[in-house]
Amino acid sequence: MLSAAVIIANWNGAHHLRVCLDSLRAQTHDNFEIIVVDNGSTDGSLEMLRRQYPGVRVLALEKNYGFVVACNRGAAMTTADVLVMLNNDTEVEPQWLEALCRALEAHPEAGSAASKMLLFDRRQVLHATGDILDEAFMPQNRGVWEEDKGQYDEDRWVFGACGGAAAYRRQAWDQVGGFDERLFMYLEDVDLAWRLQAAGWKCIYVPDARVYHHLSATGGGVIASYYVGRNTLLLHRRYLTAAQWRQNRFAVLRAHARVAWDALRAWRGAAARARLRGIWHGILGLEGRRHD
């Protein structure tokens, strides 16, 4: 079976990290390593890793470089066939990693594989069954908030994998250059999916790769609002072709106007103001601009 490296970006997430790492200890896949890239945590994460998880490879960064940089640094530490990005606030079922690797073996045209993600505290509610794009090319989590009744229990091609639990074929990752560090965090998975699709790689959704996720446990709020607002605009600037823009421009403009209007209506809220700053920076094309 393909070898794998599970790469976990961590920032002050010791309380979630234990659950995540304990679930990885129970994996049925027998050829993988775990890499934790720590973004300057001050909550004792490094001490906990050293004391309780000596088999985990750890890269300690001196400050918070963000999710994207951490994942890229982790990928550079391994020669594994499959690079698996996993949020620190998740719990995976024992067959999760094996299912992802077997799917990539069975589909050589797949450059990535998407997990079946459910809510941590409501385990019959879906968070994502792969990423899709709507008519306005807005990224969506397929199946989000639906009750899991088996309606997404078949393998199928999707646009991309949600980066909270995504597997990437090493060859495909290297070909397109991994995550774009200018994005810092949020929608880096959509950006990578766009580049993989352009390079001829597909994404396979794997329903047997089940993972439970604490929503916004280590992100969210002002930070998420800014980067989602900015990065959505940046991706549309980068990837929409002239033909796509001509055919769908009204849907695209309506979608962005609706997001901006909702933020304006909630102007007194810090998250709404952050979303508007992000939208403005995205319009200006300010790649690499930080939320602060």
C-alpha atoms as an extended CHARMM CRD file, in Angstrom:
* protein
*
       292  EXT
         1         1  MET       CA              0.0000000000        0.0000000000        0.0000000000  PROA      1               0.0000000000
         2         2  LEU       CA              1.0730000000        3.5840000000       -0.5590000000  PROA      2               0.0000000000
         3         3  SER       CA              3.0940000000        5.0950000000        2.2540000000  PROA      3               0.0000000000
         4         4  ALA       CA              1.6210000000        8.1580000000        3.9150000000  PROA      4               0.0000000000
         5         5  ALA       CA              2.5340000000       11.1010000000        6.1120000000  PROA      5               0.0000000000
         6         6  VAL       CA             -0.1860000000       12.7050000000        8.2190000000  PROA      6               0.0000000000
         7         7  ILE       CA              0.7070000000       16.3740000000        8.6440000000  PROA      7               0.0000000000
         8         8  ILE       CA             -0.9400000000       18.3480000000       11.4280000000  PROA      8               0.0000000000
         9         9  ALA       CA             -0.5660000000       22.1110000000       11.8190000000  PROA      9               0.0000000000
        10        10  ASN       CA             -0.9070000000       23.1060000000       15.4690000000  PROA      10              0.0000000000
        11        11  TRP       CA             -1.2850000000       26.4260000000       17.2290000000  PROA      11              0.0000000000
        12        12  ASN       CA             -2.2350000000       26.3140000000       20.9110000000  PROA      12              0.0000000000
        13        13  GLY       CA             -4.3350000000       23.2250000000       20.3100000000  PROA      13              0.0000000000
        14        14  ALA       CA             -2.9800000000       20.8070000000       22.9130000000  PROA      14              0.0000000000
        15        15  HSD       CA             -6.4510000000       20.0580000000       24.2950000000  PROA      15              0.0000000000
        16        16  HSD       CA             -7.6500000000       18.8860000000       20.8510000000  PROA      16              0.0000000000
        17        17  LEU       CA             -4.3770000000       17.3630000000       19.7150000000  PROA      17              0.0000000000
        18        18  ARG       CA             -4.4950000000       14.4910000000       22.2030000000  PROA      18              0.0000000000
        19        19  VAL       CA             -7.7790000000       13.2060000000       20.7800000000  PROA      19              0.0000000000
        20        20  CYS       CA             -6.4800000000       13.5310000000       17.2290000000  PROA      20              0.0000000000
        21        21  LEU       CA             -3.2010000000       11.7080000000       17.9020000000  PROA      21              0.0000000000
        22        22  ASP       CA             -4.8520000000        8.9590000000       19.9300000000  PROA      22              0.0000000000
        23        23  SER       CA             -7.1830000000        8.2200000000       17.0110000000  PROA      23              0.0000000000
        24        24  LEU       CA             -4.1860000000        8.0370000000       14.6650000000  PROA      24              0.0000000000
        25        25  ARG       CA             -2.5990000000        5.4340000000       16.9210000000  PROA      25              0.0000000000
        26        26  ALA       CA             -5.5350000000        3.1380000000       16.1130000000  PROA      26              0.0000000000
        27        27  GLN       CA             -5.1850000000        3.3000000000       12.3100000000  PROA      27              0.0000000000
        28        28  THR       CA             -5.3340000000        0.0800000000       10.2880000000  PROA      28              0.0000000000
        29        29  HSD       CA             -2.8140000000        1.4390000000        7.7700000000  PROA      29              0.0000000000
        30        30  ASP       CA              0.6290000000        0.1290000000        8.7470000000  PROA      30              0.0000000000
        31        31  ASN       CA              2.9410000000        2.3740000000        6.7260000000  PROA      31              0.0000000000
        32        32  PHE       CA              2.6430000000        5.9890000000        7.7980000000  PROA      32              0.0000000000
        33        33  GLU       CA              4.2660000000        8.6510000000        9.9250000000  PROA      33              0.0000000000
        34        34  ILE       CA              2.8320000000       11.5850000000       11.8480000000  PROA      34              0.0000000000
        35        35  ILE       CA              4.3140000000       15.0720000000       11.5690000000  PROA      35              0.0000000000
        36        36  VAL       CA              3.1650000000       17.9330000000       13.7870000000  PROA      36              0.0000000000
        37        37  VAL       CA              4.2690000000       21.4150000000       12.7530000000  PROA      37              0.0000000000
        38        38  ASP       CA              3.7990000000       23.7570000000       15.6900000000  PROA      38              0.0000000000
        39        39  ASN       CA              3.2170000000       27.4650000000       15.0010000000  PROA      39              0.0000000000
        40        40  GLY       CA              4.8340000000       28.9040000000       18.1230000000  PROA      40              0.0000000000
        41        41  SER       CA              2.3230000000       27.5090000000       20.6220000000  PROA      41              0.0000000000
        42        42  THR       CA              2.4320000000       28.7720000000       24.2050000000  PROA      42              0.0000000000
        43        43  ASP       CA             -0.0380000000       26.2790000000       25.7150000000  PROA      43              0.0000000000
        44        44  GLY       CA              2.3900000000       23.4430000000       26.4250000000  PROA      44              0.0000000000
        45        45  SER       CA              1.7900000000       21.6410000000       23.1220000000  PROA      45              0.0000000000
        46        46  LEU       CA              5.4670000000       20.9050000000       22.5580000000  PROA      46              0.0000000000
        47        47  GLU       CA              5.9900000000       19.5840000000       26.0700000000  PROA      47              0.0000000000
        48        48  MET       CA              2.9130000000       17.3710000000       25.7350000000  PROA      48              0.0000000000
        49        49  LEU       CA              4.1230000000       15.9830000000       22.4050000000  PROA      49              0.0000000000
        50        50  ARG       CA              7.5860000000       15.2760000000       23.7370000000  PROA      50              0.0000000000
        51        51  ARG       CA              6.2710000000       13.5600000000       26.8580000000  PROA      51              0.0000000000
        52        52  GLN       CA              3.2320000000       11.6440000000       25.5730000000  PROA      52              0.0000000000
        53        53  TYR       CA              3.8790000000       11.1080000000       21.8500000000  PROA      53              0.0000000000
        54        54  PRO       CA              7.5960000000       10.4130000000       21.3530000000  PROA      54              0.0000000000
        55        55  GLY       CA              6.9550000000        8.6780000000       18.0270000000  PROA      55              0.0000000000
        56        56  VAL       CA              5.5490000000       11.8290000000       16.4390000000  PROA      56              0.0000000000
        57        57  ARG       CA              7.9380000000       13.9310000000       14.3800000000  PROA      57              0.0000000000
        58        58  VAL       CA              7.7330000000       17.5760000000       15.4920000000  PROA      58              0.0000000000
        59        59  LEU       CA              8.8250000000       20.7630000000       13.7680000000  PROA      59              0.0000000000
        60        60  ALA       CA              8.6840000000       23.7220000000       16.1600000000  PROA      60              0.0000000000
        61        61  LEU       CA              8.3730000000       27.0830000000       14.4020000000  PROA      61              0.0000000000
        62        62  GLU       CA              9.2510000000       30.2120000000       16.3530000000  PROA      62              0.0000000000
        63        63  LYS       CA              5.9630000000       32.0140000000       15.6000000000  PROA      63              0.0000000000
        64        64  ASN       CA              2.5690000000       31.5210000000       13.9930000000  PROA      64              0.0000000000
        65        65  TYR       CA              3.2350000000       31.3240000000       10.2680000000  PROA      65              0.0000000000
        66        66  GLY       CA             -0.2820000000       30.0550000000        9.5990000000  PROA      66              0.0000000000
        67        67  PHE       CA             -1.8290000000       26.8090000000        8.4490000000  PROA      67              0.0000000000
        68        68  VAL       CA             -0.5240000000       26.9580000000        4.8910000000  PROA      68              0.0000000000
        69        69  VAL       CA              3.1550000000       27.4440000000        5.7360000000  PROA      69              0.0000000000
        70        70  ALA       CA              2.9630000000       24.7580000000        8.4230000000  PROA      70              0.0000000000
        71        71  CYS       CA              1.5460000000       22.2230000000        5.9700000000  PROA      71              0.0000000000
        72        72  ASN       CA              4.1690000000       23.0190000000        3.3480000000  PROA      72              0.0000000000
        73        73  ARG       CA              6.9600000000       22.7140000000        5.9140000000  PROA      73              0.0000000000
        74        74  GLY       CA              5.5960000000       19.3670000000        7.0110000000  PROA      74              0.0000000000
        75        75  ALA       CA              5.3650000000       18.1170000000        3.4300000000  PROA      75              0.0000000000
        76        76  ALA       CA              9.0300000000       19.0190000000        2.9030000000  PROA      76              0.0000000000
        77        77  MET       CA             10.0210000000       16.7550000000        5.8200000000  PROA      77              0.0000000000
        78        78  THR       CA              8.8290000000       13.5070000000        4.2390000000  PROA      78              0.0000000000
        79        79  THR       CA              9.1860000000       11.3960000000        1.1000000000  PROA      79              0.0000000000
        80        80  ALA       CA              5.8890000000        9.5550000000        1.6160000000  PROA      80              0.0000000000
        81        81  ASP       CA              3.7460000000        8.6600000000       -1.4010000000  PROA      81              0.0000000000
        82        82  VAL       CA              0.7000000000       10.4030000000        0.0700000000  PROA      82              0.0000000000
        83        83  LEU       CA              0.5850000000       13.6670000000        2.0120000000  PROA      83              0.0000000000
        84        84  VAL       CA             -2.4350000000       13.8960000000        4.2990000000  PROA      84              0.0000000000
        85        85  MET       CA             -3.3630000000       17.2530000000        5.8120000000  PROA      85              0.0000000000
        86        86  LEU       CA             -5.3570000000       16.8330000000        9.0100000000  PROA      86              0.0000000000
        87        87  ASN       CA             -6.7230000000       19.5130000000       11.3410000000  PROA      87              0.0000000000
        88        88  ASN       CA             -5.6300000000       19.1940000000       14.9500000000  PROA      88              0.0000000000
        89        89  ASP       CA             -9.2520000000       19.4060000000       16.1540000000  PROA      89              0.0000000000
        90        90  THR       CA            -10.3660000000       16.1590000000       14.5250000000  PROA      90              0.0000000000
        91        91  GLU       CA            -10.8700000000       12.5110000000       15.4210000000  PROA      91              0.0000000000
        92        92  VAL       CA            -10.5250000000        9.8980000000       12.6860000000  PROA      92              0.0000000000
        93        93  GLU       CA            -11.9610000000        6.3950000000       12.5040000000  PROA      93              0.0000000000
        94        94  PRO       CA             -9.4910000000        3.4610000000       12.3960000000  PROA      94              0.0000000000
        95        95  GLN       CA             -9.9040000000        2.7570000000        8.6510000000  PROA      95              0.0000000000
        96        96  TRP       CA             -9.6770000000        6.4500000000        7.6470000000  PROA      96              0.0000000000
        97        97  LEU       CA             -6.1090000000        6.5480000000        6.3560000000  PROA      97              0.0000000000
        98        98  GLU       CA             -6.2330000000        3.1230000000        4.7460000000  PROA      98              0.0000000000
        99        99  ALA       CA             -9.3880000000        4.0910000000        2.8590000000  PROA      99              0.0000000000
       100       100  LEU       CA             -7.7660000000        7.2540000000        1.4740000000  PROA      100             0.0000000000
       101       101  CYS       CA             -4.6190000000        5.4350000000        0.3400000000  PROA      101             0.0000000000
       102       102  ARG       CA             -6.5540000000        2.5560000000       -1.2220000000  PROA      102             0.0000000000
       103       103  ALA       CA             -8.6880000000        5.0320000000       -3.1720000000  PROA      103             0.0000000000
       104       104  LEU       CA             -5.5900000000        6.7410000000       -4.5800000000  PROA      104             0.0000000000
       105       105  GLU       CA             -4.1600000000        3.3450000000       -5.5130000000  PROA      105             0.0000000000
       106       106  ALA       CA             -7.3910000000        2.3780000000       -7.2680000000  PROA      106             0.0000000000
       107       107  HSD       CA             -7.6140000000        5.7010000000       -9.1540000000  PROA      107             0.0000000000
       108       108  PRO       CA             -4.2120000000        6.6570000000      -10.5990000000  PROA      108             0.0000000000
       109       109  GLU       CA             -5.8060000000        9.6860000000      -12.2540000000  PROA      109             0.0000000000
       110       110  ALA       CA             -6.6900000000       11.0880000000       -8.8200000000  PROA      110             0.0000000000
       111       111  GLY       CA             -4.2620000000       13.6390000000       -7.4360000000  PROA      111             0.0000000000
       112       112  SER       CA             -6.2360000000       14.0070000000       -4.2240000000  PROA      112             0.0000000000
       113       113  ALA       CA             -8.8180000000       12.2450000000       -2.0830000000  PROA      113             0.0000000000
       114       114  ALA       CA            -11.5540000000       13.7830000000        0.0770000000  PROA      114             0.0000000000
       115       115  SER       CA            -12.6990000000       12.4510000000        3.4400000000  PROA      115             0.0000000000
       116       116  LYS       CA            -16.2430000000       12.1450000000        4.7410000000  PROA      116             0.0000000000
       117       117  MET       CA            -16.2840000000       14.8330000000        7.4340000000  PROA      117             0.0000000000
       118       118  LEU       CA            -18.9230000000       14.9690000000       10.1630000000  PROA      118             0.0000000000
       119       119  LEU       CA            -19.4280000000       17.2000000000       13.1920000000  PROA      119             0.0000000000
       120       120  PHE       CA            -17.5410000000       16.1370000000       16.2980000000  PROA      120             0.0000000000
       121       121  ASP       CA            -20.4100000000       16.6920000000       18.7150000000  PROA      121             0.0000000000
       122       122  ARG       CA            -23.2490000000       15.6600000000       16.3560000000  PROA      122             0.0000000000
       123       123  ARG       CA            -21.8640000000       12.6690000000       14.5680000000  PROA      123             0.0000000000
       124       124  GLN       CA            -24.7760000000       12.1500000000       12.2060000000  PROA      124             0.0000000000
       125       125  VAL       CA            -24.4820000000       15.6770000000       10.7680000000  PROA      125             0.0000000000
       126       126  LEU       CA            -22.2590000000       16.1810000000        7.7420000000  PROA      126             0.0000000000
       127       127  HSD       CA            -19.6440000000       18.8990000000        7.4050000000  PROA      127             0.0000000000
       128       128  ALA       CA            -18.2070000000       17.9900000000        3.9840000000  PROA      128             0.0000000000
       129       129  THR       CA            -18.2380000000       15.1880000000        1.4470000000  PROA      129             0.0000000000
       130       130  GLY       CA            -15.8000000000       16.8940000000       -0.8700000000  PROA      130             0.0000000000
       131       131  ASP       CA            -15.7230000000       20.4560000000       -2.1860000000  PROA      131             0.0000000000
       132       132  ILE       CA            -17.7860000000       21.6780000000       -5.1320000000  PROA      132             0.0000000000
       133       133  LEU       CA            -18.2600000000       25.0080000000       -6.9250000000  PROA      133             0.0000000000
       134       134  ASP       CA            -21.7010000000       26.5500000000       -7.3950000000  PROA      134             0.0000000000
       135       135  GLU       CA            -22.8410000000       28.5050000000      -10.4520000000  PROA      135             0.0000000000
       136       136  ALA       CA            -21.0180000000       31.5900000000       -9.1480000000  PROA      136             0.0000000000
       137       137  PHE       CA            -17.8330000000       29.5530000000       -8.6500000000  PROA      137             0.0000000000
       138       138  MET       CA            -18.2320000000       29.9320000000       -4.9080000000  PROA      138             0.0000000000
       139       139  PRO       CA            -16.7160000000       26.9630000000       -3.0480000000  PROA      139             0.0000000000
       140       140  GLN       CA            -19.1980000000       24.8470000000       -1.1270000000  PROA      140             0.0000000000
       141       141  ASN       CA            -18.9030000000       21.8630000000        1.2040000000  PROA      141             0.0000000000
       142       142  ARG       CA            -20.9980000000       19.1560000000       -0.4530000000  PROA      142             0.0000000000
       143       143  GLY       CA            -23.6770000000       17.9220000000        1.9530000000  PROA      143             0.0000000000
       144       144  VAL       CA            -22.9500000000       20.4870000000        4.6620000000  PROA      144             0.0000000000
       145       145  TRP       CA            -25.4220000000       20.4300000000        7.5980000000  PROA      145             0.0000000000
       146       146  GLU       CA            -27.3430000000       17.4750000000        6.1770000000  PROA      146             0.0000000000
       147       147  GLU       CA            -28.1140000000       14.4770000000        8.3510000000  PROA      147             0.0000000000
       148       148  ASP       CA            -26.0110000000       11.5200000000        7.2590000000  PROA      148             0.0000000000
       149       149  LYS       CA            -28.5070000000        8.9560000000        5.9720000000  PROA      149             0.0000000000
       150       150  GLY       CA            -26.1450000000        7.2390000000        3.5660000000  PROA      150             0.0000000000
       151       151  GLN       CA            -26.8910000000        9.6340000000        0.6930000000  PROA      151             0.0000000000
       152       152  TYR       CA            -23.1590000000       10.2750000000        0.2180000000  PROA      152             0.0000000000
       153       153  ASP       CA            -21.9030000000        6.7090000000        0.6640000000  PROA      153             0.0000000000
       154       154  GLU       CA            -20.6290000000        6.1780000000       -2.8610000000  PROA      154             0.0000000000
       155       155  ASP       CA            -17.2220000000        7.0880000000       -4.2740000000  PROA      155             0.0000000000
       156       156  ARG       CA            -17.4830000000        9.9050000000       -6.7990000000  PROA      156             0.0000000000
       157       157  TRP       CA            -15.4490000000       12.6260000000       -8.4170000000  PROA      157             0.0000000000
       158       158  VAL       CA            -15.6240000000       16.0540000000       -6.7730000000  PROA      158             0.0000000000
       159       159  PHE       CA            -13.8970000000       19.3750000000       -7.3950000000  PROA      159             0.0000000000
       160       160  GLY       CA            -11.5220000000       19.0920000000       -4.4530000000  PROA      160             0.0000000000
       161       161  ALA       CA            -10.9220000000       17.9260000000       -0.9020000000  PROA      161             0.0000000000
       162       162  CYS       CA            -11.6750000000       19.9450000000        2.2230000000  PROA      162             0.0000000000
       163       163  GLY       CA             -8.2320000000       20.7410000000        3.6440000000  PROA      163             0.0000000000
       164       164  GLY       CA             -9.2440000000       19.7020000000        7.1570000000  PROA      164             0.0000000000
       165       165  ALA       CA             -8.7600000000       16.0540000000        6.1590000000  PROA      165             0.0000000000
       166       166  ALA       CA             -7.3420000000       15.8780000000        2.6330000000  PROA      166             0.0000000000
       167       167  ALA       CA             -4.9750000000       13.3940000000        1.0020000000  PROA      167             0.0000000000
       168       168  TYR       CA             -2.6910000000       14.4670000000       -1.8420000000  PROA      168             0.0000000000
       169       169  ARG       CA             -0.6590000000       12.2270000000       -4.1160000000  PROA      169             0.0000000000
       170       170  ARG       CA              2.9650000000       13.2970000000       -3.7150000000  PROA      170             0.0000000000
       171       171  GLN       CA              3.4930000000       13.4720000000       -7.4640000000  PROA      171             0.0000000000
       172       172  ALA       CA              0.5230000000       15.8030000000       -7.9070000000  PROA      172             0.0000000000
       173       173  TRP       CA              1.4910000000       17.9630000000       -4.9090000000  PROA      173             0.0000000000
       174       174  ASP       CA              5.0170000000       18.4510000000       -6.2180000000  PROA      174             0.0000000000
       175       175  GLN       CA              3.8380000000       19.0960000000       -9.7630000000  PROA      175             0.0000000000
       176       176  VAL       CA              1.6800000000       22.0910000000       -8.8080000000  PROA      176             0.0000000000
       177       177  GLY       CA              3.7710000000       23.3360000000       -5.8800000000  PROA      177             0.0000000000
       178       178  GLY       CA              1.6650000000       22.5540000000       -2.8020000000  PROA      178             0.0000000000
       179       179  PHE       CA             -0.2980000000       25.2160000000       -0.9320000000  PROA      179             0.0000000000
       180       180  ASP       CA              0.0920000000       28.8800000000       -1.8890000000  PROA      180             0.0000000000
       181       181  GLU       CA              1.6460000000       30.5600000000        1.1610000000  PROA      181             0.0000000000
       182       182  ARG       CA              0.3430000000       33.9860000000        0.1740000000  PROA      182             0.0000000000
       183       183  LEU       CA             -3.1310000000       32.8320000000        1.2160000000  PROA      183             0.0000000000
       184       184  PHE       CA             -1.9680000000       32.2190000000        4.8380000000  PROA      184             0.0000000000
       185       185  MET       CA             -5.1030000000       30.2410000000        5.7450000000  PROA      185             0.0000000000
       186       186  TYR       CA             -8.6020000000       29.4740000000        4.4300000000  PROA      186             0.0000000000
       187       187  LEU       CA             -9.4020000000       28.4480000000        0.8360000000  PROA      187             0.0000000000
       188       188  GLU       CA             -5.8490000000       27.1910000000        0.3180000000  PROA      188             0.0000000000
       189       189  ASP       CA             -7.4600000000       23.8120000000       -0.4000000000  PROA      189             0.0000000000
       190       190  VAL       CA             -9.7440000000       25.3250000000       -3.0550000000  PROA      190             0.0000000000
       191       191  ASP       CA             -6.7860000000       27.1190000000       -4.6460000000  PROA      191             0.0000000000
       192       192  LEU       CA             -4.8370000000       23.8570000000       -4.7710000000  PROA      192             0.0000000000
       193       193  ALA       CA             -7.8440000000       21.9910000000       -6.1840000000  PROA      193             0.0000000000
       194       194  TRP       CA             -8.1100000000       24.5630000000       -8.9870000000  PROA      194             0.0000000000
       195       195  ARG       CA             -4.4470000000       24.0800000000       -9.8860000000  PROA      195             0.0000000000
       196       196  LEU       CA             -4.6890000000       20.2990000000       -9.7070000000  PROA      196             0.0000000000
       197       197  GLN       CA             -7.7140000000       20.3050000000      -11.9960000000  PROA      197             0.0000000000
       198       198  ALA       CA             -5.8810000000       22.5720000000      -14.4470000000  PROA      198             0.0000000000
       199       199  ALA       CA             -2.9460000000       20.1430000000      -14.4160000000  PROA      199             0.0000000000
       200       200  GLY       CA             -5.2280000000       17.2210000000      -15.2890000000  PROA      200             0.0000000000
       201       201  TRP       CA             -5.6210000000       15.6270000000      -11.8500000000  PROA      201             0.0000000000
       202       202  LYS       CA             -8.9980000000       14.5720000000      -10.4130000000  PROA      202             0.0000000000
       203       203  CYS       CA            -10.2580000000       14.3480000000       -6.8200000000  PROA      203             0.0000000000
       204       204  ILE       CA            -11.9980000000       11.2310000000       -5.5150000000  PROA      204             0.0000000000
       205       205  TYR       CA            -14.4090000000       11.3830000000       -2.5690000000  PROA      205             0.0000000000
       206       206  VAL       CA            -13.9500000000        8.4220000000       -0.1980000000  PROA      206             0.0000000000
       207       207  PRO       CA            -16.9900000000        7.7770000000        2.0460000000  PROA      207             0.0000000000
       208       208  ASP       CA            -15.1700000000        5.1430000000        4.1530000000  PROA      208             0.0000000000
       209       209  ALA       CA            -12.6120000000        7.7680000000        5.2390000000  PROA      209             0.0000000000
       210       210  ARG       CA            -14.6640000000        9.1260000000        8.1400000000  PROA      210             0.0000000000
       211       211  VAL       CA            -13.4680000000       11.9890000000       10.3350000000  PROA      211             0.0000000000
       212       212  TYR       CA            -15.1530000000       14.0730000000       13.0410000000  PROA      212             0.0000000000
       213       213  HSD       CA            -14.3720000000       17.7820000000       13.2100000000  PROA      213             0.0000000000
       214       214  HSD       CA            -14.7650000000       20.5040000000       15.8430000000  PROA      214             0.0000000000
       215       215  LEU       CA            -15.8990000000       23.4550000000       13.7270000000  PROA      215             0.0000000000
       216       216  SER       CA            -13.7370000000       26.5880000000       14.1130000000  PROA      216             0.0000000000
       217       217  ALA       CA            -12.0580000000       25.2390000000       17.2240000000  PROA      217             0.0000000000
       218       218  THR       CA             -8.6850000000       26.7040000000       16.2500000000  PROA      218             0.0000000000
       219       219  GLY       CA             -9.8200000000       29.4180000000       13.8660000000  PROA      219             0.0000000000
       220       220  GLY       CA            -12.9890000000       31.3230000000       13.0290000000  PROA      220             0.0000000000
       221       221  GLY       CA            -14.1850000000       34.7620000000       14.0530000000  PROA      221             0.0000000000
       222       222  VAL       CA            -12.3320000000       37.8170000000       12.7910000000  PROA      222             0.0000000000
       223       223  ILE       CA             -9.4710000000       35.8100000000       11.3070000000  PROA      223             0.0000000000
       224       224  ALA       CA            -11.7210000000       33.5230000000        9.2780000000  PROA      224             0.0000000000
       225       225  SER       CA            -13.9140000000       36.4090000000        8.1240000000  PROA      225             0.0000000000
       226       226  TYR       CA            -10.9710000000       38.3610000000        6.7700000000  PROA      226             0.0000000000
       227       227  TYR       CA             -9.2520000000       35.5060000000        4.9350000000  PROA      227             0.0000000000
       228       228  VAL       CA            -12.4150000000       34.0070000000        3.4710000000  PROA      228             0.0000000000
       229       229  GLY       CA            -13.4550000000       37.4440000000        2.2220000000  PROA      229             0.0000000000
       230       230  ARG       CA            -10.0610000000       38.2090000000        0.7350000000  PROA      230             0.0000000000
       231       231  ASN       CA             -9.1360000000       34.7950000000       -0.6200000000  PROA      231             0.0000000000
       232       232  THR       CA            -12.4450000000       34.2080000000       -2.4000000000  PROA      232             0.0000000000
       233       233  LEU       CA            -11.8340000000       37.3450000000       -4.4670000000  PROA      233             0.0000000000
       234       234  LEU       CA             -8.2160000000       36.4000000000       -5.0910000000  PROA      234             0.0000000000
       235       235  LEU       CA             -9.1770000000       32.9570000000       -6.4030000000  PROA      235             0.0000000000
       236       236  HSD       CA            -11.7650000000       34.4010000000       -8.7630000000  PROA      236             0.0000000000
       237       237  ARG       CA             -9.2060000000       36.9010000000      -10.0320000000  PROA      237             0.0000000000
       238       238  ARG       CA             -6.7300000000       34.0940000000      -10.6260000000  PROA      238             0.0000000000
       239       239  TYR       CA             -8.7770000000       31.3050000000      -12.1110000000  PROA      239             0.0000000000
       240       240  LEU       CA            -11.9790000000       32.4720000000      -13.7900000000  PROA      240             0.0000000000
       241       241  THR       CA            -11.4330000000       32.3910000000      -17.5210000000  PROA      241             0.0000000000
       242       242  ALA       CA            -12.7660000000       35.0670000000      -19.8210000000  PROA      242             0.0000000000
       243       243  ALA       CA            -15.3940000000       32.6210000000      -21.0810000000  PROA      243             0.0000000000
       244       244  GLN       CA            -16.5010000000       31.7040000000      -17.5440000000  PROA      244             0.0000000000
       245       245  TRP       CA            -16.7240000000       35.3620000000      -16.5830000000  PROA      245             0.0000000000
       246       246  ARG       CA            -18.8190000000       36.2510000000      -19.6440000000  PROA      246             0.0000000000
       247       247  GLN       CA            -21.1960000000       33.3420000000      -19.0840000000  PROA      247             0.0000000000
       248       248  ASN       CA            -21.5700000000       33.6370000000      -15.2960000000  PROA      248             0.0000000000
       249       249  ARG       CA            -20.6680000000       37.2440000000      -14.4970000000  PROA      249             0.0000000000
       250       250  PHE       CA            -24.0910000000       38.1670000000      -13.1230000000  PROA      250             0.0000000000
       251       251  ALA       CA            -24.1410000000       35.1750000000      -10.7730000000  PROA      251             0.0000000000
       252       252  VAL       CA            -20.5890000000       35.9460000000       -9.6260000000  PROA      252             0.0000000000
       253       253  LEU       CA            -21.3460000000       39.6240000000       -9.0220000000  PROA      253             0.0000000000
       254       254  ARG       CA            -24.5720000000       38.8120000000       -7.1790000000  PROA      254             0.0000000000
       255       255  ALA       CA            -22.7730000000       36.3560000000       -4.9280000000  PROA      255             0.0000000000
       256       256  HSD       CA            -20.0500000000       38.8290000000       -3.9610000000  PROA      256             0.0000000000
       257       257  ALA       CA            -22.5600000000       41.6620000000       -3.5440000000  PROA      257             0.0000000000
       258       258  ARG       CA            -24.6740000000       39.5080000000       -1.2230000000  PROA      258             0.0000000000
       259       259  VAL       CA            -21.6640000000       38.7150000000        0.9780000000  PROA      259             0.0000000000
       260       260  ALA       CA            -20.6270000000       42.3810000000        1.1040000000  PROA      260             0.0000000000
       261       261  TRP       CA            -24.1860000000       43.5410000000        1.8630000000  PROA      261             0.0000000000
       262       262  ASP       CA            -24.5450000000       41.0700000000        4.7230000000  PROA      262             0.0000000000
       263       263  ALA       CA            -21.2690000000       42.3520000000        6.1860000000  PROA      263             0.0000000000
       264       264  LEU       CA            -22.3710000000       45.9770000000        5.8230000000  PROA      264             0.0000000000
       265       265  ARG       CA            -25.6340000000       45.2450000000        7.6280000000  PROA      265             0.0000000000
       266       266  ALA       CA            -23.6180000000       43.8390000000       10.5400000000  PROA      266             0.0000000000
       267       267  TRP       CA            -21.0510000000       46.6610000000       10.4760000000  PROA      267             0.0000000000
       268       268  ARG       CA            -20.8540000000       46.9670000000       14.2560000000  PROA      268             0.0000000000
       269       269  GLY       CA            -19.4830000000       43.4390000000       14.5200000000  PROA      269             0.0000000000
       270       270  ALA       CA            -15.7090000000       42.9230000000       14.3510000000  PROA      270             0.0000000000
       271       271  ALA       CA            -16.0720000000       39.8660000000       12.1140000000  PROA      271             0.0000000000
       272       272  ALA       CA            -18.2280000000       41.8130000000        9.6330000000  PROA      272             0.0000000000
       273       273  ARG       CA            -15.6770000000       44.6260000000        9.4460000000  PROA      273             0.0000000000
       274       274  ALA       CA            -12.9280000000       42.0590000000        8.9360000000  PROA      274             0.0000000000
       275       275  ARG       CA            -14.8960000000       40.4950000000        6.0790000000  PROA      275             0.0000000000
       276       276  LEU       CA            -15.2130000000       43.9080000000        4.4030000000  PROA      276             0.0000000000
       277       277  ARG       CA            -11.4710000000       44.5540000000        4.7730000000  PROA      277             0.0000000000
       278       278  GLY       CA            -10.8150000000       41.1670000000        3.2420000000  PROA      278             0.0000000000
       279       279  ILE       CA            -13.1470000000       41.8450000000        0.3270000000  PROA      279             0.0000000000
       280       280  TRP       CA            -11.4770000000       45.2040000000       -0.3160000000  PROA      280             0.0000000000
       281       281  HSD       CA             -8.0000000000       43.6820000000       -0.2130000000  PROA      281             0.0000000000
       282       282  GLY       CA             -9.1710000000       40.9260000000       -2.5550000000  PROA      282             0.0000000000
       283       283  ILE       CA            -10.5120000000       43.4820000000       -5.0260000000  PROA      283             0.0000000000
       284       284  LEU       CA             -7.1510000000       45.2490000000       -4.8930000000  PROA      284             0.0000000000
       285       285  GLY       CA             -5.3540000000       41.9320000000       -5.3590000000  PROA      285             0.0000000000
       286       286  LEU       CA             -3.3300000000       42.3100000000       -2.1390000000  PROA      286             0.0000000000
       287       287  GLU       CA             -1.8790000000       38.8190000000       -1.9210000000  PROA      287             0.0000000000
       288       288  GLY       CA             -0.0080000000       38.1700000000        1.2950000000  PROA      288             0.0000000000
       289       289  ARG       CA             -1.7150000000       41.0450000000        3.1830000000  PROA      289             0.0000000000
       290       290  ARG       CA             -2.3730000000       39.9370000000        6.7840000000  PROA      290             0.0000000000
       291       291  HSD       CA             -5.6430000000       40.3580000000        8.6590000000  PROA      291             0.0000000000
       292       292  ASP       CA             -4.0050000000       42.6060000000       11.2330000000  PROA      292             0.0000000000
